[in-house]
Amino acid sequence: MYIVVEGPIGAGKTSLSRLLAEELSASLTLEVVEENPFLAPFYTDPERYAFNVQVFFLLSRFKQLSHLSQGSLFSSAVVSDYMFDKDFIFASMNLREAEFDLYRDLYAHLKPRLATPDLTVYLRAEPTVLLARIEKRGRPFEAGMDPEYLRALGRHYDEYFLTYPGPLLVLEAGELDFVSKPADRERVLAEVMGRVGAAGPAGRV
């Protein structure tokens, strides 16, 4: 069983992934963000550093997730706080013309080599919620993030998941506090566990 938690910056992906991994006694794969040397400069000069950021993330995420395509490692459940396709979502938003064409070619060669999630949990949230959570976790390179950037990112995520082909559960993260409120935590765990192994149309809560 391979479960992915996805959503925009600050939605609560890592927190929920940790809860699910504990509930399922699963191994946990966490996105490596701070190691990208181009990320901090990107937030101050997006046009200059966008391509560098995206290619670094593309290759880094491919290397990290490629071990999941080895069937012998699926003897137990795996939970990840990101999906490979998130990189394409950001690239489609940040890259232009020739850079995006080159990126898309790299992405198309790498994606078929990776495992497909058995369930994807999409955490939606409004920019005000995301900004509050971003401020709370206090990453220096995220300080002063533009709310309009988060709105655009949310739109790109929504558009992507409108046509997502696999099993999908959509949660309104702004209405849930699964870290501090036991009732919300139990509700979310019940929703996810109810979908584990299920097939059929996407769910929404």
C-alpha positions in Angstrom: 0.0 0.0 0.0 1.4 3.3 -1.1 -0.3 6.5 0.2 0.6 10.0 -0.8 -0.5 13.2 1.0 -0.4 16.3 -1.3 -1.4 20.0 -1.2 0.0 23.5 -1.4 2.7 24.9 0.9 1.6 24.9 4.5 -1.5 22.6 4.0 -0.3 20.1 6.7 1.1 17.4 4.4 3.9 16.3 6.7 1.8 16.3 9.9 -0.9 14.1 8.3 1.7 11.8 6.7 3.3 11.2 10.2 -0.1 10.4 11.6 -1.0 8.0 8.9 2.4 6.3 9.0 2.0 5.8 12.8 -1.6 4.5 12.3 -0.6 2.0 9.6 2.8 1.1 11.1 4.1 2.2 7.7 7.5 3.5 6.5 7.5 7.3 6.0 9.0 9.2 3.1 9.4 12.9 3.7 10.2 15.6 1.1 13.6 17.1 1.3 13.1 20.9 0.9 15.9 22.7 2.6 18.7 21.0 0.6 17.7 22.8 -2.6 20.3 25.6 -2.9 18.1 27.5 -5.3 15.0 27.7 -3.2 15.8 30.8 -1.1 17.0 32.9 -4.1 13.9 31.8 -6.0 11.6 33.5 -3.6 13.4 36.8 -4.1 14.0 36.4 -7.9 11.6 33.8 -9.3 12.3 34.4 -13.0 16.0 33.9 -12.6 16.0 30.8 -10.4 12.7 29.0 -11.4 14.4 26.6 -13.8 17.2 25.7 -11.4 14.7 25.1 -8.6 12.5 22.9 -10.6 15.2 20.7 -12.2 16.9 20.2 -8.8 13.6 19.2 -7.2 12.7 17.0 -10.2 15.9 14.9 -10.0 16.0 14.9 -6.2 12.4 13.7 -5.9 13.0 11.1 -8.6 16.0 9.7 -6.7 14.1 9.6 -3.4 11.0 7.9 -4.8 12.6 5.5 -7.3 13.2 2.9 -4.6 9.4 2.6 -4.2 9.2 1.1 -7.7 11.0 -2.0 -6.4 8.3 -4.4 -5.5 10.2 -6.1 -2.7 10.1 -2.9 -0.7 6.3 -3.0 -0.6 6.1 -5.7 2.0 4.6 -3.0 4.3 2.7 0.2 3.8 4.5 3.4 2.6 3.3 6.9 3.3 4.8 10.0 1.5 4.2 13.7 2.2 4.5 14.5 -1.6 3.9 13.0 -5.0 6.2 13.2 -8.0 3.6 15.1 -10.0 3.8 18.0 -7.6 7.0 19.0 -9.3 5.1 19.3 -12.6 2.4 21.4 -10.9 5.0 23.9 -9.7 6.9 23.9 -13.1 3.7 24.6 -15.1 3.2 27.6 -12.9 6.8 28.9 -12.7 8.5 28.1 -16.0 8.0 29.7 -19.4 8.3 28.5 -23.0 11.6 26.9 -23.8 12.4 26.2 -20.2 9.1 24.5 -19.6 9.5 22.5 -22.8 12.9 21.2 -21.6 11.5 20.5 -18.2 8.5 18.6 -19.6 10.8 16.4 -21.6 12.8 15.4 -18.6 9.6 14.8 -16.5 8.1 12.6 -19.3 11.2 10.4 -19.2 11.3 10.0 -15.5 7.7 9.6 -14.4 6.9 6.2 -16.0 9.7 4.7 -13.9 8.0 5.5 -10.6 5.4 3.6 -8.6 1.8 4.9 -8.7 0.1 5.7 -5.4 -2.8 3.5 -4.3 -4.4 6.5 -2.6 -3.7 10.2 -2.8 -5.0 12.6 -0.1 -5.3 16.2 -1.4 -5.3 18.8 1.4 -7.0 22.0 0.2 -6.7 25.3 2.0 -7.2 29.0 1.5 -4.2 31.4 1.4 -5.0 32.8 4.8 -4.8 29.4 6.3 -1.6 28.6 4.5 0.1 31.8 5.5 -0.7 31.3 9.1 0.7 27.8 9.1 3.8 28.9 7.1 4.4 31.6 9.7 4.0 29.2 12.5 6.6 26.7 11.3 9.1 29.6 10.7 11.2 28.5 7.8 13.3 31.6 7.0 13.2 31.3 3.2 9.3 31.2 3.3 9.0 34.4 5.3 7.0 37.1 3.6 5.5 34.8 1.0 3.2 36.6 -1.4 -0.5 35.6 -0.8 -1.2 36.0 -4.5 1.5 33.3 -5.2 -0.3 31.0 -2.8 -3.7 31.7 -4.5 -2.2 30.9 -7.9 -0.7 27.7 -6.5 -4.0 26.7 -5.1 -5.7 27.2 -8.4 -3.0 25.0 -10.1 -3.5 22.3 -7.6 -7.3 22.4 -8.0 -7.0 22.2 -11.8 -4.6 19.3 -11.6 -6.8 17.2 -9.2 -10.0 17.9 -11.3 -8.7 15.3 -13.8 -6.6 13.1 -11.4 -6.9 9.5 -12.7 -6.2 7.6 -9.5 -8.0 7.0 -6.2 -8.4 10.4 -4.5 -9.6 11.8 -1.2 -10.0 15.5 -0.9 -10.0 17.1 2.5 -10.6 20.8 3.3 -7.5 21.4 5.5 -8.7 24.8 6.7 -11.7 23.2 8.4 -9.5 20.5 10.2 -6.9 20.6 12.9 -5.7 17.0 13.0 -2.6 18.0 15.0 -4.3 19.6 18.0 -7.9 18.3 18.0 -8.4 14.6 18.7 -11.9 14.7 17.1 -10.5 16.1 13.8 -7.7 13.6 13.9 -10.0 10.6 14.4 -12.3 11.9 11.6 -9.4 12.2 9.1 -7.9 8.9 10.0 -11.3 7.2 9.6 -11.8 8.9 6.2 -8.4 7.7 5.0 -8.6 4.2 6.4 -12.1 3.9 4.8 -10.5 4.6 1.4 -7.4 2.4 1.8 -7.6 -0.4 -0.7 -10.9 1.0 -2.2 -11.4 1.6 -5.9 -13.8 3.8 -7.8 -14.5 7.5 -8.2 -12.7 10.1 -6.1 -14.0 10.9 -2.7 -14.5 14.3 -1.2 -15.1 15.5 2.3 
